[in-house]
Amino acid sequence: MTAGDGPTETELLIVGGGPGGYVAAIRAAQLGVDTTLVEKDAFGGTCLNYGCIPSKALISGADVAHEAGDAEHMGIYADPAVDLTGMVEWKDGVVTRLTRGVESLCESEGVDLIEGTATFTGEHAARVDRDEGDPAEIEFEHAVVATGSRPITVPGFEFDGERILSSKDALSLESVPDRLLVVGAGYIGMELSTVYAKLGADVTVVEMLDEALPTYEDDVAKLVRERAEDLGVDFHFGEAAQEWEAADEGAVVYTEDEDGGRTAFEADRTLVAVGRQAVTDGLGLDALGLEPDENGFLETDDRGRTDLEHVFAVGDVAGEPMLAHTAMVEGEVAAEVVAGEPAALDHQAIPAAVFTDPEVGTVGMTEAEAEEAGFDPIVGEMPMRASGRAMTLDERDGFVRVVADAETEFLLGAQVVAPEASELIAELALAVEMGATLEDVAGTIHTHPTLSEAVREAVLDATGDAVHTQ
Ligand SMILES: Cc1cc2nc3c(=O)[nH]c(=O)nc-3n(C[C@H](O)[C@H](O)[C@H](O)COP(=O)(O)OP(=O)(O)OC[C@H]3O[C@@H](n4cnc5c(N)ncnc54)[C@H](O)[C@@H]3O)c2cc1C
């Protein structure tokens, strides 16, 4: 790490070393921009250290244990014992390899890395407070704010890492809790509920709204919720967490429904996963001359530019969709604009994935959104139960759905609930991004036997030409 005294002048100052910040730094340096990247906690940000990567590592570990112990119908008899400490150590190893990779990539591109907390002190100036040594004063020409997000807390449910857990805490437990209560059935709550249910915990989920994954279409959310129920997850909808009190082995959490009815839930550990908020406080934005919106996010144009010509914001701090791949692309775009390139971001084809069981992958418009946007949508669907590959994977639930414009047959969007939906959605994202028609996808020969054949079959279904489904 080249912390040193840090430069006193830089062309581009990037605050935050998550996927938004480090990708912006690498791209800017590649384009010859003199770049300084400041990170106060861990390079790789939430994504590599406390988010995407560690959660997916635990999901994989839980899958191995669950599948091995649930395969008697395939002639496999096993009773796996889970040592969560061992699994967490393995996960930490994955994280360490990746975060070191980020640092060495930045260094080999010539990015100046500084460990410390950056605060803007003027329109072109910032101070970086470091654990050791004097603060560094930095003058910059351009800045990228990439300070990410943090979990929202329910008032009264401050995280203590013991009874009340954040998602970060839940990724580093020493043992599987007997009883886990999850507050919030969004994607983080659902992914972690699935992990712990597969590892043998008794999982209860309380959610204020009336379905899991509330931002997804009803049938998508229902399928994921039903499969979680098959794993033993107990859902209570229309319940808002109000307060909690310590009990011998954890906590009693009190919830309230909309009629004021109170319910008590007892659990050893309670994970609160009710959303994330931008990290913009304490950043000295006023000295810079920027004001976040009422939710704390920085508004940007399609180049990542804020109200100030020389200041960009990328990733979670710039608002929805709060996804690592969006952060990375926004980082690339901001870096290219700083370097004088004609770059801009098109938000139309940003895919999203939920790593539940089965997984969910979405891109572009749903049928309802297409209607709302004035299209006359046609929809094609292929159920996974008709997929030979899904059967050989011992998976039958889910579907691939495509939405196209009836007149032009341009693909507008897709929703996939299936094993490997996070991978399947990539083909559909490419199709939407390229302005592919149904015929383009139907005319693409897909390998047999694969899950991706379901994409072609769904497209054929949209025009009434399906072969393997009726
Ligand atoms: C449990 C979990 C699972 C997730 N799974 C997925 C997934 O599967 N796929 C996906 O796309 N997204 C996922 N996400 C979301 C993803 O992690 C974020 O969208 C992504 O990390 C945003 O990147 P970012 O660069 O904007 O911010 P971050 O990754 O949050 O990085 C911001 C960095 O800025 C630093 N920082 C903040 N203030 C300062 C300061 N003043 N000075 C210096 N440094 C500062 C922080 O320490 C942090 O390292 C998940 C998130 C969580 C919590």
The ligand as a MOL file (V3000), in Angstrom:
LIG
                    3D

  0  0  0     0  0            999 V3000
M  V30 BEGIN CTAB
M  V30 COUNTS 53 58 0 0 0
M  V30 BEGIN ATOM
M  V30 1 C -25.3740 -8.2180 2.1600 0
M  V30 2 C -25.2810 -7.5070 0.8350 0
M  V30 3 C -25.3290 -8.2440 -0.3360 0
M  V30 4 C -25.2420 -7.6080 -1.5620 0
M  V30 5 N -25.3010 -8.3770 -2.6900 0
M  V30 6 C -25.2060 -7.7740 -3.8950 0
M  V30 7 C -25.2090 -8.5470 -5.0840 0
M  V30 8 O -25.2970 -9.7850 -5.0510 0
M  V30 9 N -25.1130 -7.8990 -6.2710 0
M  V30 10 C -25.0100 -6.5380 -6.3500 0
M  V30 11 O -24.9300 -6.0010 -7.4530 0
M  V30 12 N -25.0110 -5.7740 -5.2350 0
M  V30 13 C -25.0910 -6.3610 -4.0200 0
M  V30 14 N -25.0450 -5.5890 -2.8910 0
M  V30 15 C -24.9540 -4.1160 -3.0360 0
M  V30 16 C -23.5050 -3.6880 -3.3180 0
M  V30 17 O -22.6940 -4.1210 -2.2630 0
M  V30 18 C -23.4440 -2.1850 -3.4730 0
M  V30 19 O -24.3490 -1.7790 -4.4700 0
M  V30 20 C -22.0420 -1.7290 -3.8630 0
M  V30 21 O -21.0980 -2.1100 -2.8980 0
M  V30 22 C -22.0070 -0.2200 -4.0510 0
M  V30 23 O -20.7310 0.1780 -4.3920 0
M  V30 24 P -20.2010 1.6440 -4.0350 0
M  V30 25 O -18.8200 1.7120 -4.5930 0
M  V30 26 O -21.1980 2.6370 -4.4220 0
M  V30 27 O -20.1590 1.6960 -2.4360 0
M  V30 28 P -19.5010 0.7750 -1.3390 0
M  V30 29 O -19.1860 -0.5770 -1.8340 0
M  V30 30 O -20.3800 0.8920 -0.1420 0
M  V30 31 O -18.1100 1.4890 -1.0520 0
M  V30 32 C -18.0360 2.7680 -0.5070 0
M  V30 33 C -16.7230 2.8930 0.2120 0
M  V30 34 O -16.5310 4.2480 0.5730 0
M  V30 35 C -15.8340 4.2940 1.8050 0
M  V30 36 N -16.0310 5.6220 2.3860 0
M  V30 37 C -17.2000 6.1610 2.8170 0
M  V30 38 N -16.9950 7.4180 3.2700 0
M  V30 39 C -15.6700 7.6800 3.1190 0
M  V30 40 C -14.8460 8.7970 3.4060 0
M  V30 41 N -15.3370 9.9380 3.9330 0
M  V30 42 N -13.5280 8.6970 3.1520 0
M  V30 43 C -13.0050 7.5580 2.6040 0
M  V30 44 N -13.7370 6.4800 2.3180 0
M  V30 45 C -15.0530 6.5300 2.5660 0
M  V30 46 C -16.4700 3.1480 2.5900 0
M  V30 47 O -15.6300 2.7160 3.6400 0
M  V30 48 C -16.6560 2.0980 1.5120 0
M  V30 49 O -15.5790 1.2030 1.4540 0
M  V30 50 C -25.1060 -6.1960 -1.6280 0
M  V30 51 C -25.0370 -5.4440 -0.4520 0
M  V30 52 C -25.1220 -6.0840 0.7630 0
M  V30 53 C -25.0370 -5.2640 2.0140 0
M  V30 END ATOM
M  V30 BEGIN BOND
M  V30 1 1 1 2
M  V30 2 1 2 3
M  V30 3 2 2 52
M  V30 4 2 3 4
M  V30 5 1 4 5
M  V30 6 1 4 50
M  V30 7 2 5 6
M  V30 8 1 6 7
M  V30 9 1 6 13
M  V30 10 2 7 8
M  V30 11 1 7 9
M  V30 12 1 9 10
M  V30 13 2 10 11
M  V30 14 1 10 12
M  V30 15 2 12 13
M  V30 16 1 13 14
M  V30 17 1 14 15
M  V30 18 1 14 50
M  V30 19 1 15 16
M  V30 20 1 16 17
M  V30 21 1 16 18
M  V30 22 1 18 19
M  V30 23 1 18 20
M  V30 24 1 20 21
M  V30 25 1 20 22
M  V30 26 1 22 23
M  V30 27 1 23 24
M  V30 28 2 24 25
M  V30 29 1 24 26
M  V30 30 1 24 27
M  V30 31 1 27 28
M  V30 32 2 28 29
M  V30 33 1 28 30
M  V30 34 1 28 31
M  V30 35 1 31 32
M  V30 36 1 32 33
M  V30 37 1 33 34
M  V30 38 1 33 48
M  V30 39 1 34 35
M  V30 40 1 35 36
M  V30 41 1 35 46
M  V30 42 1 36 37
M  V30 43 1 36 45
M  V30 44 2 37 38
M  V30 45 1 38 39
M  V30 46 1 39 40
M  V30 47 2 39 45
M  V30 48 1 40 41
M  V30 49 2 40 42
M  V30 50 1 42 43
M  V30 51 2 43 44
M  V30 52 1 44 45
M  V30 53 1 46 47
M  V30 54 1 46 48
M  V30 55 1 48 49
M  V30 56 2 50 51
M  V30 57 1 51 52
M  V30 58 1 52 53
M  V30 END BOND
M  V30 END CTAB
M  END
